[in-house]
Amino acid sequence: MRFLATCNPGTEDVVAREIVEEVDSAEVEEVGEYRGRIVFRSSGEPWLVAEQIYGLRSIHSASLLLAESEVSPGREGLEEVWRTAYKSGAHLHIPYGATFAVRGERIGEGHSYTSVEIASTVGDAVQRAAEESLGWRPMVRLNSPQVVLHAEVDVSTFRLGVLLTGERSRHRRRYRVYDHPAALKASLAYVMLRLAGARDGDTILDPMCGGGTVAVEAALLFETSRVYCVDLNPRHTRGARLNAESARVGGRVEVYTWDARLLHELLGEDSVDRIVSNPPYGIRLGDPVDVRILYREFMPSAARVLRSGGTAAIITAETKALVAAARSSGLRMAGARRVRHGDLWVDIVVLEKP
C-alpha cells in the first residue's frame, strides 16, 4: 500500500522520521521539500497501519494512494487527469449508495487549470467508471460526504487517493477549546519539540505559551517530563489551563502568569532542559521594534534557566534579532530552518547552551 501524507511546508524531514518510527514497515519514497508532501509505502496490516497513521502528530492529512501520473500544465493536463482517475479504481472505494466528494488541490505555478477544475474532472471520471463497470452512478455531495477523494497536481505530478484522516486537518487538535489569536499549529509544536531534542524525562518550558499548545503537546508526548507553561497575560494562562484539562494533561502542566524576562526568579537557574516557544514577532501581533526589545530582555533570563547542554527551539520572523540576543546571552546558534506558518514564512531557530 502507498500513502500520501501532507504536512506543514519546511517540516517534511521530521514528518518522514515520525512516519518511519510510528508506522509498521513504513518506507519513505519521496519527500517534497517545501511542498508539504511525503509519499510512503507500508506492507503492514491495513487496519494497524491506518490506526498508526491516524495517530501521527506531525501530519495534516493522509490518503491511500490509488493513482499517480505525470500531467501537463496546459489545458490538456485535465484530459490526462481524467484518464488517470478513470483507470484508478477509485469508484471501487465508494460503497453502493454512498455519497462522495473530490477535494482538489494545485501546487506550483504555471498551470492553465484550477483546483476546482481538477476536482470536477476527477469526479466526472469516477462517476463514468462506476456507471460503466458497476452499473450505478455515485452521487456527489459536497457537504459531509461519506467518502472523500483527495486529488492534487503537485507541479507536474497528479495524485489521487482516498482520504483516511477525515477532512478536519490533524493539526487542529480537538483539545483546543481556547484559541490564542496567533496560535501555533500543534503539528509545528511537535516538530519544534523534536528539533529541540526533547526526550521523556526532560524539563520543558514554554515561556510565552499563549494557549499552551507546546506545553500540551509535550505532556502528551512525554509521560515523565515536567512541563512549565508561562505567559504574562492571565487570559492566556486561563486558556492554557483549559486546553491542558481538555487534553487530560492538566495535572502534568504547570501554568504560571509570569514575566518571561524574569524566568530565573520563578524557576531558578539551571532548571530547564528544553525551551520551546512561539513568541510575538511583530507581524500578527505586536510591533517589530517592541519585539526586538523583548528578545534582548528575555534571552538573558532564558539562558540562565537553561541547563548546560540544554537547547531552545524558537519560531520567529525576527531571526537576526533573536540570534543576536541569544549570542549576547551566552547561547550559540545550532541551526535554523524555514517553515510556513499560516501565510507566513518564518524560521525555527535552535539554540544551545554550552
Order of alpha helices (4+ residues) and beta strands (2+ residues): beta-alpha-beta-beta-alpha-beta-alpha-beta-alpha-beta-beta-beta-alpha-beta-alpha-beta-alpha-beta-alpha-beta-alpha-beta-alpha-beta-beta
